[in-house]
Amino acid sequence: MIKKMNRTLTTTLLTILISGCASNKMSHEELWHSHDLARVERAKTLYSCGMFFAIAGDQRQNEIEKSRYHKYSAKATNLAKELTPIDGSITDDQRKKLKKRYNLYAFRTSQSWIKAIGNDPEGNVFKNITKDCVSAIQNEDFIDTIDKLHNKISPKP
Protein backbone atom coordinates (compact mmCIF):
# COMPACT_ATOMS: atom_id res chain seq x y z
CA MET A 1 0.00 0.00 0.00
CA ILE A 2 2.77 2.47 0.98
CA LYS A 3 4.83 1.52 -2.09
CA LYS A 4 1.83 2.21 -4.30
CA MET A 5 1.28 5.62 -2.65
CA ASN A 6 4.97 6.51 -3.03
CA ARG A 7 4.88 5.50 -6.69
CA THR A 8 1.72 7.55 -7.27
CA LEU A 9 3.19 10.56 -5.45
CA THR A 10 6.44 10.28 -7.41
CA THR A 11 4.55 10.01 -10.70
CA THR A 12 2.39 13.01 -9.82
CA LEU A 13 5.39 15.13 -8.83
CA LEU A 14 7.25 14.18 -12.01
CA THR A 15 4.21 15.07 -14.11
CA ILE A 16 3.91 18.46 -12.43
CA LEU A 17 7.63 19.11 -12.83
CA ILE A 18 7.70 18.12 -16.49
CA SER A 19 4.58 20.11 -17.36
CA GLY A 20 5.94 23.15 -15.54
CA CYS A 21 9.23 22.97 -17.40
CA ALA A 22 7.53 22.46 -20.74
CA SER A 23 5.27 25.47 -20.39
CA ASN A 24 8.10 27.80 -19.33
CA LYS A 25 10.42 26.85 -22.20
CA MET A 26 11.95 29.96 -23.73
CA SER A 27 13.34 30.23 -27.22
CA HIS A 28 17.01 31.03 -27.72
CA GLU A 29 16.06 34.57 -28.77
CA GLU A 30 13.93 35.11 -25.66
CA LEU A 31 16.60 33.65 -23.42
CA TRP A 32 19.35 35.98 -24.69
CA HIS A 33 17.05 38.95 -25.59
CA SER A 34 18.32 39.05 -29.17
CA HIS A 35 17.64 37.63 -32.60
CA ASP A 36 21.28 38.19 -33.60
CA LEU A 37 22.51 34.75 -32.58
CA ALA A 38 25.95 35.27 -34.15
CA ARG A 39 26.58 38.29 -31.91
CA VAL A 40 25.27 36.39 -28.89
CA GLU A 41 27.75 33.57 -29.59
CA ARG A 42 30.61 36.03 -30.05
CA ALA A 43 29.70 37.76 -26.78
CA LYS A 44 29.50 34.42 -24.97
CA THR A 45 32.95 33.51 -26.30
CA LEU A 46 34.42 36.82 -25.15
CA TYR A 47 32.89 36.52 -21.68
CA SER A 48 34.30 32.98 -21.44
CA CYS A 49 37.74 34.10 -22.58
CA GLY A 50 37.67 36.98 -20.11
CA MET A 51 36.94 34.64 -17.25
CA PHE A 52 39.53 32.13 -18.45
CA PHE A 53 42.25 34.79 -18.62
CA ALA A 54 41.31 36.06 -15.15
CA ILE A 55 41.68 32.55 -13.73
CA ALA A 56 44.92 31.92 -15.65
CA GLY A 57 46.31 35.27 -14.51
CA ASP A 58 45.57 34.51 -10.88
CA GLN A 59 47.65 31.33 -11.20
CA ARG A 60 50.77 33.17 -12.40
CA GLN A 61 53.63 33.95 -10.01
CA ASN A 62 55.37 36.43 -12.30
CA GLU A 63 53.72 39.86 -11.95
CA ILE A 64 54.34 40.73 -15.61
CA GLU A 65 52.58 37.57 -16.80
CA LYS A 66 49.79 38.09 -14.26
CA SER A 67 49.29 41.65 -15.51
CA ARG A 68 49.24 40.53 -19.15
CA TYR A 69 46.55 37.90 -18.50
CA HIS A 70 44.47 40.36 -16.49
CA LYS A 71 44.71 42.92 -19.32
CA TYR A 72 43.43 40.30 -21.77
CA SER A 73 40.66 39.46 -19.31
CA ALA A 74 39.61 43.10 -18.98
CA LYS A 75 39.77 43.63 -22.75
CA ALA A 76 37.66 40.55 -23.47
CA THR A 77 35.08 41.50 -20.84
CA ASN A 78 34.82 45.10 -22.08
CA LEU A 79 34.45 43.97 -25.69
CA ALA A 80 31.80 41.44 -24.64
CA LYS A 81 29.82 44.12 -22.80
CA GLU A 82 29.92 46.40 -25.85
CA LEU A 83 29.02 43.53 -28.18
CA THR A 84 26.15 42.06 -26.15
CA PRO A 85 23.08 42.50 -28.36
CA ILE A 86 19.74 43.42 -26.81
CA ASP A 87 16.65 43.73 -29.00
CA GLY A 88 14.37 46.47 -27.76
CA SER A 89 14.27 47.60 -24.18
CA ILE A 90 14.44 45.31 -21.18
CA THR A 91 13.77 45.90 -17.51
CA ASP A 92 16.53 46.14 -14.93
CA ASP A 93 15.50 42.73 -13.61
CA GLN A 94 15.78 41.22 -17.10
CA ARG A 95 19.16 42.93 -17.55
CA LYS A 96 20.42 41.42 -14.27
CA LYS A 97 19.20 37.97 -15.30
CA LEU A 98 20.86 38.34 -18.70
CA LYS A 99 24.14 39.34 -17.06
CA LYS A 100 23.90 36.31 -14.75
CA ARG A 101 23.18 34.09 -17.76
CA TYR A 102 26.30 35.31 -19.59
CA ASN A 103 28.41 34.98 -16.43
CA LEU A 104 27.14 31.47 -15.71
CA TYR A 105 27.84 30.44 -19.31
CA ALA A 106 31.35 31.92 -19.07
CA PHE A 107 31.97 30.20 -15.74
CA ARG A 108 30.88 26.80 -17.03
CA THR A 109 32.87 27.16 -20.24
CA SER A 110 36.05 28.33 -18.52
CA GLN A 111 35.75 25.53 -15.95
CA SER A 112 35.41 22.95 -18.73
CA TRP A 113 38.49 24.43 -20.40
CA ILE A 114 40.44 24.24 -17.14
CA LYS A 115 39.37 20.63 -16.66
CA ALA A 116 40.52 19.83 -20.21
CA ILE A 117 43.84 21.56 -19.54
CA GLY A 118 44.29 19.47 -16.40
CA ASN A 119 43.79 16.31 -18.45
CA ASP A 120 46.36 17.35 -21.08
CA PRO A 121 49.92 16.55 -19.96
CA GLU A 122 51.50 18.03 -23.11
CA GLY A 123 49.97 21.49 -22.67
CA ASN A 124 48.44 21.68 -26.15
CA VAL A 125 44.94 22.42 -24.87
CA PHE A 126 46.12 25.48 -22.92
CA LYS A 127 48.06 26.73 -25.92
CA ASN A 128 45.08 26.24 -28.27
CA ILE A 129 42.55 27.86 -25.94
CA THR A 130 44.88 30.80 -25.37
CA LYS A 131 45.42 31.24 -29.13
CA ASP A 132 41.69 31.01 -29.85
CA CYS A 133 40.84 33.51 -27.14
CA VAL A 134 43.54 35.98 -28.17
CA SER A 135 42.35 35.64 -31.77
CA ALA A 136 38.72 36.26 -30.74
CA ILE A 137 39.76 39.35 -28.77
CA GLN A 138 41.85 40.70 -31.65
CA ASN A 139 39.05 40.11 -34.16
CA GLU A 140 36.46 41.85 -31.99
CA ASP A 141 38.86 44.69 -31.23
CA PHE A 142 39.43 45.14 -34.96
CA ILE A 143 35.68 45.12 -35.67
CA ASP A 144 35.10 47.55 -32.79
CA THR A 145 37.79 49.90 -34.12
CA ILE A 146 36.29 49.79 -37.63
CA ASP A 147 32.81 50.51 -36.23
CA LYS A 148 34.09 53.49 -34.24
CA LEU A 149 35.97 54.82 -37.26
CA HIS A 150 32.87 54.38 -39.42
CA ASN A 151 30.80 56.30 -36.87
CA LYS A 152 33.32 59.17 -36.90
CA ILE A 153 33.47 59.35 -40.69
CA SER A 154 29.78 58.86 -41.47
CA PRO A 155 27.55 61.81 -40.76
CA LYS A 156 24.59 60.89 -38.61
CA PRO A 157 21.21 61.84 -40.08
C-alpha positions as CSV (number, residue, x, y, z in Angstrom):
1,M,0.0,0.0,0.0
2,I,2.8,2.5,1.0
3,K,4.8,1.5,-2.1
4,K,1.8,2.2,-4.3
5,M,1.3,5.6,-2.6
6,N,5.0,6.5,-3.0
7,R,4.9,5.5,-6.7
8,T,1.7,7.6,-7.3
9,L,3.2,10.6,-5.5
10,T,6.4,10.3,-7.4
11,T,4.6,10.0,-10.7
12,T,2.4,13.0,-9.8
13,L,5.4,15.1,-8.8
14,L,7.2,14.2,-12.0
15,T,4.2,15.1,-14.1
16,I,3.9,18.5,-12.4
17,L,7.6,19.1,-12.8
18,I,7.7,18.1,-16.5
19,S,4.6,20.1,-17.4
20,G,5.9,23.1,-15.5
21,C,9.2,23.0,-17.4
22,A,7.5,22.5,-20.7
23,S,5.3,25.5,-20.4
24,N,8.1,27.8,-19.3
25,K,10.4,26.8,-22.2
26,M,11.9,30.0,-23.7
27,S,13.3,30.2,-27.2
28,H,17.0,31.0,-27.7
29,E,16.1,34.6,-28.8
30,E,13.9,35.1,-25.7
31,L,16.6,33.7,-23.4
32,W,19.3,36.0,-24.7
33,H,17.1,39.0,-25.6
34,S,18.3,39.1,-29.2
35,H,17.6,37.6,-32.6
36,D,21.3,38.2,-33.6
37,L,22.5,34.8,-32.6
38,A,25.9,35.3,-34.2
39,R,26.6,38.3,-31.9
40,V,25.3,36.4,-28.9
41,E,27.7,33.6,-29.6
42,R,30.6,36.0,-30.1
43,A,29.7,37.8,-26.8
44,K,29.5,34.4,-25.0
45,T,33.0,33.5,-26.3
46,L,34.4,36.8,-25.2
47,Y,32.9,36.5,-21.7
48,S,34.3,33.0,-21.4
49,C,37.7,34.1,-22.6
50,G,37.7,37.0,-20.1
51,M,36.9,34.6,-17.2
52,F,39.5,32.1,-18.5
53,F,42.3,34.8,-18.6
54,A,41.3,36.1,-15.1
55,I,41.7,32.6,-13.7
56,A,44.9,31.9,-15.7
57,G,46.3,35.3,-14.5
58,D,45.6,34.5,-10.9
59,Q,47.6,31.3,-11.2
60,R,50.8,33.2,-12.4
61,Q,53.6,33.9,-10.0
62,N,55.4,36.4,-12.3
63,E,53.7,39.9,-11.9
64,I,54.3,40.7,-15.6
65,E,52.6,37.6,-16.8
66,K,49.8,38.1,-14.3
67,S,49.3,41.7,-15.5
68,R,49.2,40.5,-19.2
69,Y,46.6,37.9,-18.5
70,H,44.5,40.4,-16.5
71,K,44.7,42.9,-19.3
72,Y,43.4,40.3,-21.8
73,S,40.7,39.5,-19.3
74,A,39.6,43.1,-19.0
75,K,39.8,43.6,-22.8
76,A,37.7,40.5,-23.5
77,T,35.1,41.5,-20.8
78,N,34.8,45.1,-22.1
79,L,34.4,44.0,-25.7
80,A,31.8,41.4,-24.6
81,K,29.8,44.1,-22.8
82,E,29.9,46.4,-25.9
83,L,29.0,43.5,-28.2
84,T,26.2,42.1,-26.2
85,P,23.1,42.5,-28.4
86,I,19.7,43.4,-26.8
87,D,16.7,43.7,-29.0
88,G,14.4,46.5,-27.8
89,S,14.3,47.6,-24.2
90,I,14.4,45.3,-21.2
91,T,13.8,45.9,-17.5
92,D,16.5,46.1,-14.9
93,D,15.5,42.7,-13.6
94,Q,15.8,41.2,-17.1
95,R,19.2,42.9,-17.5
96,K,20.4,41.4,-14.3
97,K,19.2,38.0,-15.3
98,L,20.9,38.3,-18.7
99,K,24.1,39.3,-17.1
100,K,23.9,36.3,-14.7
101,R,23.2,34.1,-17.8
102,Y,26.3,35.3,-19.6
103,N,28.4,35.0,-16.4
104,L,27.1,31.5,-15.7
105,Y,27.8,30.4,-19.3
106,A,31.4,31.9,-19.1
107,F,32.0,30.2,-15.7
108,R,30.9,26.8,-17.0
109,T,32.9,27.2,-20.2
110,S,36.1,28.3,-18.5
111,Q,35.7,25.5,-16.0
112,S,35.4,22.9,-18.7
113,W,38.5,24.4,-20.4
114,I,40.4,24.2,-17.1
115,K,39.4,20.6,-16.7
116,A,40.5,19.8,-20.2
117,I,43.8,21.6,-19.5
118,G,44.3,19.5,-16.4
119,N,43.8,16.3,-18.4
120,D,46.4,17.4,-21.1
121,P,49.9,16.6,-20.0
122,E,51.5,18.0,-23.1
123,G,50.0,21.5,-22.7
124,N,48.4,21.7,-26.1
125,V,44.9,22.4,-24.9
126,F,46.1,25.5,-22.9
127,K,48.1,26.7,-25.9
128,N,45.1,26.2,-28.3
129,I,42.5,27.9,-25.9
130,T,44.9,30.8,-25.4
131,K,45.4,31.2,-29.1
132,D,41.7,31.0,-29.8
133,C,40.8,33.5,-27.1
134,V,43.5,36.0,-28.2
135,S,42.4,35.6,-31.8
136,A,38.7,36.3,-30.7
137,I,39.8,39.3,-28.8
138,Q,41.9,40.7,-31.6
139,N,39.1,40.1,-34.2
140,E,36.5,41.9,-32.0
141,D,38.9,44.7,-31.2
142,F,39.4,45.1,-35.0
143,I,35.7,45.1,-35.7
144,D,35.1,47.6,-32.8
145,T,37.8,49.9,-34.1
146,I,36.3,49.8,-37.6
147,D,32.8,50.5,-36.2
148,K,34.1,53.5,-34.2
149,L,36.0,54.8,-37.3
150,H,32.9,54.4,-39.4
151,N,30.8,56.3,-36.9
152,K,33.3,59.2,-36.9
153,I,33.5,59.3,-40.7
154,S,29.8,58.9,-41.5
155,P,27.6,61.8,-40.8
156,K,24.6,60.9,-38.6
157,P,21.2,61.8,-40.1
